[in-house]
Amino acid sequence: MTVNDHNTILPSCNYAYVNAIALATDEIDFISRVKAECNTLHFTVEESEDVGLLCDCENTHHLDNNLRKIANWAKKSGEVSFTTFHGSEE
């Protein structure tokens, strides 16, 4: 994603990546919700990768405790949740 002006999370970076978790009806709904939330944080989503259902990920991949906590919070709150934002100049 592109880091926009007025971004206070990664102000010295041009690009960033992050994992996102959100309740959604389908992939399009998920991407739309994540883009909207990123926009409020002054990021522009350029690309989405590996979008899938959390239950599928839980069955096929090991989720670390941090990701599990974020997923539980997203389920309870209904809001989009993010892991740590990682920035890059390139």
Buried (B, 14 or more C-beta within 10 A) or exposed (E): BBBEEEBEBBEEBEBBBBBBBBBBEEEEEBBBBBBEBBEEBBBEBEEEEEEEEBEEBEEEEEEEEEBEEBBEEBEEEEEBBBBEBEBEEE
